[in-house]
């Protein structure tokens, strides 16, 4: 059993939509409902905590009535930054292991969820990653240069942690170099274990991501 914090604080700026991307309907359901359903299907006894911008909570509750989502979850008001939203949600987590997942990653596989959770139980902190398929190049100063892509990986969610470790990490004051939960846990002095993620576990951010997501959800 674990608590999963699903963060859904985006406002859809890169999507070019007046409706935040987590609420956009994809295959007869808002994107966020697909994400919640995946965790419920994979771990029916997990505690699902959803963080939303306070102004959008009434809208979400109307969506719940409209689509009749039968999955129990707790709704927590988000903070100014993702960091503050997770800080708020941590106070409500009941289990000894906590996952944090992007609400706009509805294509995470059950295997990725289970393997990352299992690794966190063994190592304390675990994240899913996938390898790079294309060449990469450093473009900073004094000159650009080719890099070995096998030395790098793309980071996904959910990221799982022992509760005490994540609480310790979120006692570190906020700063703008926090890129994800793993970077904060690492800053607190803990090693991060990596597991293989799934390629289709994309973060829906742009219109092209939405097109890909629709087709993959149909295929699933």
Protein Blocks (a to p, Z undefined) as FASTA:
>chain_A
ZZdddddfbghlmnopabdfklpcgehiafklmmmmmmmmmmmmbccdddddfklmmmmm
mmmmmnopabdcddddddfblklmmmmmmmmpmbfbdcdddfklmkbcfklmmmmmmmmm
mnopacdddddfbdcddfbdfbdcdddfklpccddddddddfklmmmmmmpccdfkbfbf
klmmmmnopacddddddfklccdfbfklmmmmmmmmmmZZ
